[in-house]
Amino acid sequence: MRLLSLLATCLYALPSSYADDSNLTEPLSSHQILPESFKPPQVFKHVNLVRNINLEKSYVRETINVVVENTDAGPQGVYYFPFNADTIGHIGGFEVRDKKEPSKPSFPAEAVEYDPYSPTQFFRITFPSPLQPASQVTLSISYHILSSLVTLPALVEQNEKQYLKSTFSTYSPSCYPTSKQKTKVKFPTVDIPDYTFSPERQGSTFTYGPYEDTPAGVEQEASARYEFTKPLIYATLLERDVEISQWGGNLATEERYWLTNKGANLKSQFSRVTWAASNQQYYSAPTSAIKSLNVPLRIGSLDPYFTDDIGNVSTSRFRSNAKEANLELKPRYPVFGGWKYSFRIGWNGNLKNVLRKLKTGEGYVLKVPFLEGPKMGEGVSYERVDVRVILPEGATNVKFETAVPLVASEVSLHKTFMDTLGRTTLKLTAMNVVDGSREQDLIVTYDYPFSAAFRKPITIFLGVLSIFLTAWVVGSLDVSIGRK
């Protein structure tokens, strides 16, 4: 199982810059494999390191700011960052930047493998230019970890508080010696009944350290149990379709969700009376159940719909004006821990707001969010996201760019009503995605010849003409019975 998980992880964690540069149209099928005797060269040291762990959402967010110094006699341009083999399969959004120049592109980073049974695996980061001897660079390393929080206790009453347990190391993951470091943990509340060791506590923030002169690979496991009476919203799969109609000037979007709540399960049977009593018009008690979802849409969005496996769901509200467009969803039932809910939403928009024609040639540029969907204070995480951009029939030379790390990408044909060959479709797949990707854009460029624009009207015209010709031919036949 570890081998399969690790192979998948090495694909899932491919950097966004790699996908951007290559504009792949084939599934990614390889990853970097290192010799079994590999050990990160000890050519760097960490002068100062500050690690921040944020537990305010339903997934863990970590940011590491570290001053790296080249201790080797020659320039060095490759830096390694370690993860436990059991953790690396849940890592997403891995990004490395120069903290002093955050506006510049992130550094290329990729997951590497050297021994599938090793307890430690690595990300390899390549500097834009080699670091000279005795020189320093300040790195900002950020990532999120999915499915790492555990409910404790695992069963709760319907109106009972929910507590989560987080396990982490008080030392930062490191392949190199560190002169000075500390770890800060930010909790959502001050209700933290259980924790290990004796950190410095300031409100809802714990500080471990500072620690002096720690060698590479040092770990010290710590844990904390804290109150989090909110749902742990997790989508095992999101299928998102963005369909372009250049004749109609319309952008149709549909998203299909397979949602679950990874919070604590109910200890007793669900009570509708208790639920109604705790959710009045003017008062709503904190709950670990998913009772509503808020979906901000692009201004000008129209014709939203909300359906599930049964049919149309009427418990939704759409507010649209010149300043906002917001779709509020209420599932048919509150989704408690361990429960599942599948549904789909869709809406239309004005194509001219997202599509531009290039000044020269027959090219077009489309700019849409990679991810929309619910925006919740407790956060939403996605195990797998499939995005399809359905372009007009006859579109060619498709390229794309996005900052979201991708697993695979492909260009295929999607046949719809009155198509001849099928519509050009770009499909992108990402793993371990969080709602922070709502801020990431997907830019698609393609060529759409003038002749291709008339393919469907001509097809419709010929179809209608063939019907009339067939009717005329049939009507002109003499099918009467009589003597000639």
N, C-alpha and C positions, 0 to 999 in steps of 0.2 A: 504493500500500500504506500509506503514511504517513497519507493522508487517512482510509482505512477504519479503521486502528488508532486514530487520534485520535478519530474519532466514537464508536467503541466505548468508548474510555477515558472519555470525558466522561459516558457512561452508567454505566460500572462504578464510577466513583469518587463517585457520589452519596452524600452524608453520611447517617449513620444517623439523625440528628435529623430530617432531612427526611422519611425514611420513617416515623419514629415519629409525627410530627405528623399526617401525611396519611392514614395507614392505607390506602395505595393498593390498589385491587383491579383496576387496569388496568396493562398494561406501561408502563414509563417510555419515552417516545418523543421527548423533547426535552431540550436542554441550553442553557446560557447562551451566546449568541454576541455577541461584542463587535465594535466597528468595527475595520476593518483598520488604522487609524491609532492604535489603542490603545497606550498606554504607561502602566504603573503610576504614578500620581501620586506625586511625591517629597514625601510629607507625613510620613514617619517616618524615624527613624534607629535603628540598633541600638547601644545603649550598650555592651553586653557580650553575647557569644554563645559558647556551648560546644556543639559538635557531637560526638555519640557514635555511632560505627559499630560494631555488634556482628556479628562473623563466626563466632560459636560454633555456629550452626546451618547447615542447608543452604540458607538464604535470608538475605538481609541485613536487619538491623533498624537503623533510625536514629532517634535522639532528639535534638532540638535545643532547648536551653533558651536563651531570648533575652530580654533586657530591651529593650522597644520604647518609644521616646519619640516623642510627637507634636510635630513641629517646625513645624506649620502654625499659622496665626493662628486657625483655627476648629476645632471638634471633628471628629474623624475616626473612622469606625466600620468601614471596609473595608480589609483587609490582604491583600496578594497574596504567594503563595509560588510560585517558579518550578521547573520541571523541564525537562530536555531532552526533546524530542519522542520520541526513541527510548526513553526510560526511562519516561515517564508511563503507557504501556500496561501496565507491569508493577507499578505501584504499588497497594498494597492497605492497608486499615486506616488510612487517613489520618485523624488525630485531632488536634485542637488544644484545649488546656485552659489555664486560668489556673493556673500552677504554685503560686501561693500559696493557691489554693482548689481543690485537686484533686477534692474531693468534689462540686463543682458540675457540672452537665451540660457536655459538650463544646460548643465553639462551632460554629455551622453552617458547613459548608465544602462547596464544590462545584467541580468542574472546569469551566473556562471555555475558550472557543475564540475566537480573533480572526483567525487566519490559519493554515489547515491546513498550510501549507508552511513555517511559521516553525520555526526550530530550538529555540525556547523556548515552552512552554505553562505555564499557571498554574492554581493553586487559589486560589479567592477565599474568604477567611475573614471572617465578619461578627461583630463584637464584640457582646456582649449589650447594651452601652450605649456610645455614642461616647466615645472617649478625648479628654479636654479638652486644650487647648494646654499644652505643657510638662509634661504628666502622663506617667506611665510605667505599663506593665503587663508582667508577666513571663509569657511564653508557653512552654508545653511542647508541641512539635510532634513527633509520632511517626508512623511509617509503616514498612512493610516492602516490600522489592523482591524479586520473584520472577524466576527464570531469568536472573540477572545474573552468576552465578559461572561461570567457565570452567575445565575440567580442563586441566592442563598438567603433563605431556604428556597427550594425548588417549587414548593407548593404554598400558596397563600389563599386567604379568604378573599371574597369578591371586593371588599372595601378596605383590605389590609394594605399597609405600606409594602413596597417592593424594595429589596436590597440586592445589590450586585457586588460581586467579588472580583477584584482585579489583581492579577499576579504579575510582577515585574521584577527586574533587577535594579538594585540601587546604584549599580555601576552601569555606565553606558556601554552598549556593544562596541567593541573596538578591536582592530587587528594590530594596533600600535600602542606603545607605552604612553601614558598620559601624566603630565606633570601635576595638573590640578583639574578637578572636575566636581560637579554637583548635579543632583537630579531634583527637579521640581515637579510635583504632582498636583494638578488642579482638579478639585472635585466639584460636582454641581451644587452641593449643599454642605452645611457644617455638621450634618448628622452622619458621623463616621464612628460607629460604635466599636469596631474592631480593626486593629492594624498591628503590624509587627515592627520591631525595633523602636527607636525613640526619635522620630524626625522632629525637626523644628517646625512648629505649627503656627500659622498666621491665618486665622479665619478658615477658609476652605482650601488652603494651600499647604502642602507638606514639602519640606526641603530636606533632602538627604545629602549629607556632606557639609563642607567640602572635603574631598579626599585627595591626599597628596601622593605623588609618585606611584601610580598603580600600573602594573605590567599589563600587557595585552591579554585579552581573553578572560579577565577576572569577572566573576559573577557573584552576586549575593541576593538570593531570592527574597523578595518581600511581598506582602499582600495587604490589601485593605478592603474592608466591606463598608459600603456606603449606601445611603438611601437614594433610590432613583424610581419614584412612582410615576413612571411614564412608559409608554410602549417601546419595545425594541423592534422598530419597523424594518423588515428585511424582505427584499424581493429576490426570490430564487431566479427569476427570469423577467426581463423587460424587453418586449419587442416594440420598436418604435419605427413607424413608417412616415416618411415625408414625401408627399406626392406632388409633383409640379404639373400644372396645366397652363401652358403658355398661351393657348388659344383663349381660355377662359379667364386668364389672369388670376388664378386661384392657387393657393398653397394649402393642401389638405394634410392634416396631421392626425395620426391615430397612434395611441399607445395601449399596449396590452400587458397587464400586470398579473403575476403570480405572487401574491403577497402572503406573508406570514408574520406572526408576532413571536419573537424569541424570548419574551418575558416569562415570568413565573406562571406555571399552570395553576388552574383553580383547584383548591383543596376540596371544595364541595360543589354540588350541582349549581349551575347558573340560575339566579333568581331574577325574573323580570321585574318583580315588585321592588326588590332592593335596588335594582338599577334605576328604575324610574324615580325612586325617592331620593337618590343621591345625585340626580341630574335634573334639577328643576330649571325653570326659565331664567331665574336670576341668580342661581347658585349651581355650580358644578364641582363636585368633589374631585380631587386628584385621583387618577385611575391609571392602571397599567394596561388598559384596553385601548385599542384603536377605535375611537368613536367618530372621528372625522378626519378628512384630509384636505389641505388647502393647496390649490394648484394655481400659482400666478401664471398668467398667459401674456403674450405680447399684446400691447395696446392695439385695438382694432380687430381682435379675434372675434369670430362670429359663429353661430350655429353649433354650440357645444352639445355633446351628448354623453351619457353615462349609462352603460349597460353591464350586466354580468351574465352568469350562466343561465339565469332564469329569464331575463329580458331587460326591458328598460327599468332603470331605477329612478324614481321620481323624487327621492330625498336628496336633491342637489339644488344649488343656488348659484346663479351666474350674475356677477355684477360687472358692468362695463361702462366706462365713461372716457372722457378725454385724457384722464390721468392714469387709469388702471383698467385691467381686465382680470378678474379673479373668479375661479371656479371652485366652489366649496362642495365637497363630496361627503355624504354620509352613507356608509355601508348599510346593508339591510339589517345587520346585527352588529353589536360591539364585538370586536375581534380581540379576545383575551389570549393569554400566553398559550402557545401551541396550536392555536386555531389558524385557519387559512381562509383567504378570500381572493378570488380571481375576478377581474373586471377589465373593462376597456373604456377609454375615453377618447374623444376626438373633437376636432374643431377645424374651422376654415379661417384663412387669412388672406390679406391682399398680397399678391406675389411681388408687386413692384417695390414693396418695402424690404425685400430680401434678395432680389435678383437684379443684376446690372449687366448690361451688354458692353463689351469692350469696344473702344473707339475704332479699332482696326480689326479686320477679320470677321469671323463668324462665331467668336467665343463669347461665353457667358460666365458670370461669377455668381455663385449662390452662397450666402452666409446665413446659417441657421444655428441655434444652440445644439450642441451635441446631445444634451439631456435637458428635459424640462421636468414635468411631473411634480409630485408633491414637494412642498417646502415646509418643513416642520422644525420646531425648536429642538426636538429631541434627535433630529437627523434621520435620514433614510439611507440604507445601504443596499447595494445590488450585487448579487453573486455574478450575474451575467447580463450584459446588455447587447442586444442586436439592433443596430440602426440600419434601416434601408432608405436610401434616397432614390426615389423612382423618377427618373428623368424623362423628357419627351422621347417618343419613338424616333429613332434616327440620330440621337445624340452620340457623339464619338469623342475620342481623345479625353477620357475622363481622368481627372487628377483631383487629389484632395489634400487637405492639411488640417491637423488638429493637434492640440496639446495633450489629449487623453491617450494614455498608453493603450495600444491595441494588441489583440491576439492575432487577428486575421482580417484580411480585406479581399474582396473579390468583386468583379464586374460580371453581371449576367443579364439575361433577358427576362422580363416579367410581362406576360400576356394579359391584356385586359380587353374590354369590349371594343370591337371594330378595329383591333390592331391587325397588322399584316405580319410583321416579323416579331414584334414584341418590343416593349419599352426598355431602354437601357437602365439598369439598376445597379447601384453601388451599395454593397453590404459591408458594414464594419462591425466587428465584435470586440468587446472589451470585458475584462473580468475585474472583480473586486473594486467596484466603482461606488462612490458616495455622492450625496446630493451636492457637494461642493463643485462637481463637474457641471452644474447648471451655468456656471460662469465661463465655461470653456466653449468656444465656437467651433463649428465645423464649416470649413470653406471648401467648396467643390467648384472646379472649373471644368467646362466641357464645350465642345463645338457643336453648333446646331445649324446645319446648312439651310439656306433659304428653301431649297427644293424639298427638304425633309418636312418643313412646316406644312406643306400642302399634301403630304402623303395621306393623312387621315381624311381630309375633305374629299380628295379624289376617290379614296376607297368608299366613302359614304355615297358619293355621286354615282360611282360605277355600280354599287350594290343596289341603289334605288332604281337606276336605269335597267339593270338586269331583271328586277322584279317587273317593271312595266313591259319590257320586251317579252318576258315569259308569259305575262298575262295577255299581251297582244297576240302572241303566237297561239296560245291555247284558245283564245277567243275566236281566232280566224279559222280554226279547224272545223270541218263539217262532220259532226258526229251524229247527224240525224239518220234514222232508219227508214229507208224507202227505196222505191224502184228508180234507178237512174235512167 
